[in-house]
Amino acid sequence: MPEFITETPRLILRQATPEDVLGFYELDSDPDVHRFLGNKPVQTMEECLRVISWLQQQYAENGIGRWSVIDKTTGEFVGWAGLKFVREETNGHVDYYDLGYRLKKKFWGRGLASECAAESLRYGFEILKLKEVYAAAHIENVASNHILHKCGFIGEGRFVYDGAIHNWYRIDRLKWLLCA
């Protein structure tokens, strides 16, 4: 049984397990999902198993990592969301917490990514006692940029990642408290 982490009114956010592999494959093999992610959809379920193993390693090493998102009503895998601790340099930052989310296309436009993002921030600031969280979004990804603004993130410029221009965002605990 996967470790329960947290929930929203419509979703369960929990640690990813190998049993999620089909959901990960459905998500990450979709070219539309990868439009703003370097256009590199996965080709095999083995690639997804490696991602799940990497997530489990993050949980063990950092106490946090992206979570599987499950629909409370149907039990269906919706996507993944949450915080991860980034040790590699990104836009001049190292050892920071990054908010991310990725949902299967059939779940787009329902406010679920916003729900996941808000709950991830709550978990980060209330449970983990973080001081700040960062996020990045491809400049053409209107939906993702909207979600980050809606959650209270402040834009702190642009940078090139994976050959594309991205917006760089930050939110600190005080700003989150004012927006929550």
N, C-alpha and C positions, 0 to 999 in steps of 0.2 A: 504494500500500500504506500503510495507517495506521501511524503511529508507535507501536511497541510501548512500553509503559511498565513494566508489572509483571504479575505473575500470582499466583494462589493455587492450591491443589491442584486446584480445579475450574474456575477462571475466568481469562480474560485481561482485563486492564484496559488500555485503549489510548485514544489520542485519537479523538474522534468525527470522522466524515467524512460528506459528503453521501450516501455509499452506505448509511449507517445510517438514512436517513430513514424507511423503512417500519417499522423497529423502533421508532423514536421515536414514530411515529404510532400504532402498535399500543399502545404504553405510555400515551402521554399523551391518547389519545382515550377511554380507559376511565374512565367516571365513578367506578368503585370505587377506582381508583388515585388519583383526585383528591378523594376523600372528605374528607381532612384537609388538603387543599391549596387551599382556597378554592372547591372545586366548580366549577372552570373548565376542563374538558377542552378540548383543541384541537379545532378543526373541520376543518382542512385540513392537507395535507402541507406546504404553503408555510409555515405557522406553524412546523412542525418544522424546516424548512430554515433559518429565521431563528434558531431556537435553536441549531442546529449551527454556524451562522456566528458567533453570539455566543460559543459555547464556543471556537471556533478563535481568536477575538479575545482571549479570556482567556488561552489558551496563549501567544499572541504577546506580550501586554502584561505578564502576571504570572508566566509560566513554569509555570502550574498552572491547572487547571480540571477540571470533572467529566469523567469518562472513560466511554466506552462499555464495557459489561460483556458479554463474549462467553463462551458455554459452550464449554469446551475440546473436549468430545466431539463436539458437533453443529455448532459454529460459529454457533449461533443467538444473536441479540441478546437479552440477558436484561433489560437496563435500563441505568441509568447510576449512577455512584457516584464519590466522591472528594472532594477538597478544592477550594475556590475561595477566592480572595482577595476579600473584600467591602470595597468602598470607601464604600458608603452606610451611613448610621447605622442600626443595628438594636439596639434595647434599650440605647441609650446607648453602643454600641461602633461604632468606625469603624476601617477598615484592619486587619481581622482575618481569620484563616483559619477557614472553616466546613466542617464535615463534612456531607455529604449523600448520600443514596442513594434510588433509586426503581427498583423492579423490576416487570416485567409480572406480573400476578396469577397466572398459571400457575406462577410460580416462588416464590410466597410459601410460607412454612412449611418451607423446606428448609435454613435457616441461611445462605443465600447473602448476604443483606444484612449479617449479622454478619461473614461472611468478607470482604466488600468493605470494611466499616468498619474492621476490624482491619488489613487491608493498607493502607488509605489512611492510617491513623495511623502505621503503621510507615514508610511512604514519607515522610510529613510530618516525623516526628521523626528518622529515620535519614538520609534523602537530603537533604531540604530544611533540616534542622537547626532546625526550628521550636521555639519556646519553649512555645507553647500553641495549642490548637485549641478552637473553640467549636462548638456545635450547638444546634438548637432542634427541638422536637417538639410538635405539638398535644397538649394534655393528654389527649384521648380516644384518641390513637393508642397503644394499649397496646404493640403490637409494636415500634414505633420507640423508645418510651421504654425498653423492656426492652433493646433492642440497645445503646443509649447507656450504660445502667448496666452492662451486661455488659462493655463495652469500657473501663470505668473512669471514665467521665465523672461529674462531681459536679454535682448540681443547684444552681443559683445563683439560684433564684427563678422567677417567672413574669412574662410580659409579653403585651400584646395585639399580634398581628400579623395583618394582613389581616382584622380584625374578630373574631378568635378568640383564646382564651387558649392560650398555648404555654409549655412549660417551657424554661428556658434552662440550658445545660450548658457546662462547661469541663473540659478536661483539660490538665495541663501535662506536660512531658517526664518529670519525676521520677515522677509518678503513673503515667504510661504505662509507664515502666521497671518499676515495682513490679507492674503488672498483666500485663505481657507474658510 
